[in-house]
Amino acid sequence: MSVIVAARRTWVGVAGRGHAATDETTLAAAVLAAAGQDARADTVDDVVLGNAAGHGGNVARRAALATGLTAPGVTVDRQCASGLAAIVTGAALIDAGQAGTVLAGGVESGSRAPVRAHGPVTYSPASFTPPPWADPGLGPAAERLAQVRGVDRERQHRWAVRSHARVLAAHAAGRFAAETVAVGALDRDEHARTLDTRVLDRLPGAFAPRGTVTAASAAPVGDGAAAVVLVHDGARGGSPGLRVVATATCGADPAWPMLAPVAAVRAACSRAGVALDEVAAVELVEAFAAQALAVTEDLEVGDDPRWSPDGGTLGLGHPFGASGAVAVVRLFARLVAGGAPAGTLGLATAAAAGGVGVALLVEVVR
């Protein structure tokens, strides 16, 4: 079985700001090098990176070469679940006996995505489903979900305020220091701030004239990267880590892409023979507060302290192809570096445009 023995991420920048001058290759190479050094990985058989909105050109191979590796490299596109899907793919390579050590994760430069660099006239929005399937933009899909599920703007804003506050508290306590690697001058996750509910109440709808989803309850486009080192359990020596217990990738109704993690989480838990109540730590890529509220409601966990206690994507920012990998880095920090006992379970999950959900279930090994 495969085990994650090291995990690193960059600070997350807001598109157009802290990492605006840094390309995907540089961001990814920084975390690959740091995680590889942490794990003392002398030989790397492959590099698997998720990327959702970049320029193409196999960023995994470019980043591997920039790190000084000759590993081949493959880039995975499952949109906002890309980083998590890349880690699932890396684990599968090891479990199939096709690799001994894999670096896997995700990277995104929202600042340099083609639609930002060249404008929407040259690059039209991508299509994620063919006719006659529904193909909603994620913002309108979140608004529709909020309307149908009765998730009002006050509940969404409360979730967003909490996410920001938790990120700020984690920064103040130094809980992110050991998991991050600095690139350029950015020395913190730059999106999180103290939100004033009186100001939030005056925000217009972001995707509909009288909508409930606002700029505060939608995660901003971000820049960042995250990576983990995966090895076979028999080769980890005495290194603690997160053993991959089960994974699941599910296709759901593309009209409701935000709900896809529900099926993936249920499938991963079923494959492992565990109940969600047995999982001690959960990280959800919360692209929208409405999504987070609907997913936790469907999974019947409510306002659960196991879910993203140091804040989630709404507070950190959302580098699309990296966010799923950032969630796994957070699990590693919470459980392995945090001293959780062997056997403690953790879960990361993300949704993607087109109606795809990915979930990764892990357990601590010492």
N, C-alpha and C positions, 0 to 999 in steps of 0.2 A: 504494500500500500504506500501511497505517496504522502510525504510530510512536508509542510512548510516550515523551514528552519530559520528564515530571516525575512524581514519585511520593512520596506522603506517607502516614503512618499516625499514629494516636494511640498512646500507650502503652496496653497491654492491661491492663484491670483485671479482677479476679476478681469475679464477680457478687455483689452485696451489699456490696461494699467501695469501692474507690477512685473508681469512676465511678457509684456507686449513685444519686446525686442528679442525674445528667445524662441527659437523654433522647436518643433516637436523632437527632433533628433537630440538636441542638447538637453532638453528636459528629461527624456527617457534615459539617455546615457548616464545622467547623474544618479538616478535611482538604481539602475542596473549595477553600476559600479559600487555604490554604497551597500546594497543588499548582498552582492557577491563578496565583498570584503567582510561583511558581518559573518557570512557563512563559511568564509575561507574556501570558496569554491575555486579549485584549481582548474577544473575542466568543466565546461558547459557544453551540453550536447545540442541545445536549441534555445532560442529566444522566441517567446510568443507574446505579442502585444496587441491589445485592443486599441482601435482608433475609429472614430465615427465620422468626423467632418474634415479630415485633413486632405492634403494634396495627393495622397497615394504614394506610390514608389516604394512600398514595403518598408515602412518606418522601423519595423522590428530589425530588419537586416541592417539598415543604416545605423540604428542605435547600437547594435551589437558591434559593428565595425568601429564606431566612435568610441566604444568602451575598450577596444583592443581585442575583441573576441572574433574568432573565425566561425562561430556557430552560424548556421544558415539563416534562421529568423523567418517567422511568418506573422503576418498581420491579420487580425480577426476583426470583422465588422458585425457586431450585433447591436449597433447604435449605443444607447445609454447603458446597455449591459455588456459592452465589449470587453472592458477590463476584467470583469468577473468571468465572462466566457473564456477569456484567454487563460485564466488560472485553471478553470475546469479542463480546458484542452491540454494544458501542461501536465496536470495530474493524470489525465488519460494516457498521455504518452509514456509516462513512467509506469503506470499500472499495466500497460500493454507490453512492457519490456522493450520499448523502442528508444528509451533515453534513460540515463542515470541521473543527470542533473539538468533542470530546466529553469531558466529565468522567465517569469511570466508576470504580466500586469497590463497597464494601459497608459495611454498618453493622449492629451488633447491640447491644442493651442487654439482656443476659441478666437483669439486675436488674429490668427493667421489663416483661419478657415477661408476657403476660396470665396464664399459669399460675402465675407467681410473685406477681404483683400481686394476683390475685383468688382464687388457690387452685385445686387440681385438681378440686374439686367443681363449680365453675362452668365451668372450661375443661378438658375431657378431652383426652388426648393426640391429636394429629392422626393421621389415617390417611393412609398414603402409597401404598397399593395397594388395589384392590377385591378381594373374593373372586372366584375361589378362589386368587388369588396370595398368597404368603407376605408378611406384613407385620411382620417382627420389629422390636422396639425395637433401637436401635443398640447399646446395652450388651449385651443378650442375644446379638445377632448377633456382636459381637466375641468373646464368651465361646465361642460355638459354633465360630467360626472358629479360635480358639486350640486348642480341643479337637481338632477334625478335622485341623488342620495340625500338631499336636504342638508348639505354641509354649508352652513352660512358663512359669511365673510368673518364674523367675529370668532368662530371656532378656528377657521384657517389662520387668522392673525394670531390667536393665542398660541397655536402650534409654532408658527414662525418666530414669534417673540421668544418662546422657550428654546428653540433651536439656536438662535443667536446668543441668548444668555448662557447656554451651556458651553458653546464654543468659547466665549469670552472667559468663562470660569475655568475651563481647561487650560487656556493660555495663561491665565493668572497663576494657576497652580503648577505650571510647567509640565503638564501631562503629555504635550505633543513633542517635547524637545527630543526625546530619544528616537522617535519614529521618523523624523523629518531630516531632509538634507537641503541645505540652502543652495539656490541657484541664483546668481546675480545678487542684487541688493535686497531682495525681498526676504524678510525675516519673520513673517507671521502670515497666517491665513487672513487675507486683507478684506474679505467681505463682511465679516461679523462686526456688528455694532449694537449699541443699545437702542432699541426701538421704542418710540413713543406711541402708545396706542391712540392718543388723540390725533396724531398725524396720520396714522394708518387708517383711521376711520374716514378720513377725507380723500383717500386715494381713489382714483377712478378704476373701473374695471379694465384689466389689461387686455382682454380678448373679446369683450362684448361691452356695449355702451353702459349697461347697468349690471355688469357682471359681478360675481363674487370673488373671482380670482384676480388678485392685484399684483403689482410689482413686488410687494413684500411677501406674498404667499407663493411665489414662483421662484425657484432657484435660478440665480443669474448664470449666464454662460461664463465658464472659467477656463483658466490655463493651469495645467499641472500634470504630474505623472506619479505613478506608484508601481512598485514591483515587489515580487516575492521570489524566494529561492525554494524550489521543490526538489526533493531527493527521495530515493526509495527508503522506506522505513528501516530496512536492514543496513543501510549505509550511513545513517545519521550519527552513529556513535552515541555519545552521551548528550548530544544537543537536544534541548527541549524544543517543542514545536507544536504545530497543529496538524494532526493526522486527518486526511480527507476521509470522511466516513461515507458520505453519499453526495451525489450531485443530481440536479434535475434541470432540464431545459424544456419548457412547455410552450406550445403555440396556443394562443387564446384568441377570442374574437377581436379582430383589429379595430373594431369600432370602439372598444373599451381597453386600450392598451395599458392603462394605468393599473388595471386589476390583474394583469398577468402574473405578478409575483405570488398571488394567492395559490394558484394551481402548482407553481413550482415549489413553494414551501411545503405544501401538503405532500407532493410527490417525493421530495427529498426525505422528509420525516418518515413517510411510509416505507421507503426503500431501506431505511436504517432501522425500522421497527421502534421508533421513539415517538413520544408525544411532544408537541411544541412546548408544553409546560415543563418538560425536562431540559429545555435549552436555556442556558444561563445568560447568554449574551447574544443580542441580535443587532445587526446593522442593516438598515434599509436605505437604499438610494432614494431619498425623498425629493423627487424633482418638483413636486407640488405638495402643499399642505393638504389639499383636498384628497390627493392620492394616498398620502400617509394615513389620513383619518379613515378612508374607505378600506384600505388594506388591513389595518389593525382591527377595524370593526368586523370584517369578513373572517379574519382569523381568530376572532373572539379573544383578543388580548387587551383591548381598551388602552387606557393610559398606563402602560407597563414600564417600570423603571429599567427593565432589561434592554429596552430599545434605545439605542443611540444616546447614552447618558451624557456624553461629551458633545452633543449636538450632531446634526446630520448635514445633508447636502444643502438644505435651505440656509444654514448658517455658514457652512464652509465655502459654498459655491459649487458649481457643477461643470467640471471639465469632462464633457460627455463620455469619451472613450476611457477615461481614467477613473471615474467615480466608483465603479464596481470594485476596482482594485484598491482604491482608497478605503472602501468598507472592509476589505480583508486585512489591510494594514492595521486598521483600527481594532479589529478582532484580535490580531496578534498582540498588539500593545495591551489591550485589556486583559487578555487571558494568559499569555505566555510571560510577557514582561511584568504583568500585574500579579503574577504568582498564584494563579488559579490552580487547584490541585489536578492531578492527572485524572482524565475521564470527564472533565468539565466540557460541556458541549457549547458550541457557538455556531451562528448561522449568519450568512450574508445573502442578500437578495436584491434584485434589480429588475425593472421593467424596461422594455425597449419599444420604440416605434414599430408599428406593424403587428403588435400584439404578441410579444415574446417575453417570457419570464424566465429568469435564471436564479437558481438557489444553490448554495454551497454549504454543506453541513460538516463541521470539523469537531475534533475533540483534542484536548490537551494531552500531550505525552511528555513525560519527564525522564 
